[in-house]
Structures are given as C-alpha cells and as structure tokens.
Amino acid sequence: MQKQIKYWLINLIGGSLVLIGAIFILLPGPAFLFLPIGLAILSLEYIWAKVWLRRCQRWMRNGAVKFDALIAKLFQHKKR
C-alpha cells in the first residue's frame, strides 16, 4: 500500500511540475526551474525522465557557458 502511495505521489507531483514547466515555456514564467525539478522527481520511477533530465541539464549548462562567454566579452570590450 505504501509503495502505491509513493508511486502516485511521484507521478502526481512530478507530472504537475513538468506540465507547469511546459506551460511556462509558452507563457512567461520560470520554466527552467519547474522542468528539471519535475523531471528529477519523475526520474525516481522512469528511465525516460532520467534521459530527459540529463538533456535538460546539458542544455542549461551549454546556455550558461554561452551566457558567461557573452558577459565576459561585453565586459572585456568596455574596458578598452
């Protein structure tokens, strides 16, 4: 019984967070927070969620690296 409750809670909470994150992709909102958290919760039960979580983490890391390079380039340009 406790295992079923855990299964349904993971699905309900994780699915809700992923759904909210997907809505925030279309509407203004913090999709970058909701999607990874929802996928992390769902990855406790599903392999596909773990795969998408890793992709999401990779995309976020690449975006952060590009943003850091842009900021460094802007500040380096202003110093000259």
C-alpha positions in Angstrom: 0.0 0.0 0.0 2.8 2.4 0.9 4.6 1.7 -2.3 1.5 2.6 -4.3 1.1 5.9 -2.5 4.7 6.7 -3.2 4.2 5.8 -6.9 1.2 8.0 -7.2 2.7 10.9 -5.3 5.8 10.8 -7.6 3.6 10.8 -10.7 1.3 13.5 -9.4 3.9 15.9 -8.2 6.5 15.3 -10.9 3.9 15.3 -13.7 2.4 18.5 -12.4 5.7 20.3 -12.2 6.6 19.1 -15.8 3.2 20.3 -17.0 3.6 23.7 -15.3 7.2 24.0 -16.8 5.8 23.2 -20.3 3.2 25.8 -19.9 5.8 28.3 -18.8 7.7 27.6 -22.0 4.8 29.1 -23.9 3.9 31.8 -21.3 6.3 34.0 -19.4 7.5 32.1 -16.3 10.3 30.2 -14.7 10.2 27.0 -16.9 13.9 26.5 -16.2 13.0 25.8 -12.6 9.9 23.6 -12.9 11.0 21.3 -15.7 14.2 20.0 -14.2 12.6 19.6 -10.7 9.7 17.7 -12.2 11.9 15.5 -14.3 14.1 14.8 -11.3 11.1 13.6 -9.3 9.8 11.5 -12.2 13.3 10.0 -12.8 12.8 8.2 -9.5 10.3 5.9 -11.4 11.0 6.3 -15.1 14.1 5.9 -17.2 12.8 8.2 -19.9 12.6 11.0 -17.3 16.2 10.5 -16.4 17.2 10.7 -20.0 15.3 14.0 -20.5 16.6 15.3 -17.2 20.2 14.8 -18.4 19.4 16.5 -21.8 17.8 19.4 -19.9 20.9 19.7 -17.7 23.1 19.6 -20.7 21.1 22.4 -22.5 21.1 24.5 -19.3 24.9 24.1 -18.9 25.6 25.0 -22.5 23.4 28.0 -22.2 25.2 29.1 -19.0 28.6 28.7 -20.7 27.5 30.8 -23.7 26.0 33.4 -21.4 29.2 33.6 -19.4 31.2 34.0 -22.6 28.9 36.8 -23.8 29.2 38.6 -20.4 33.0 38.2 -20.4 33.1 39.6 -24.0 30.9 42.6 -23.1 33.0 43.5 -20.0 36.2 43.0 -21.8 35.0 45.3 -24.6 34.0 48.0 -22.2 37.5 48.0 -20.5 39.2 49.0 -23.7 
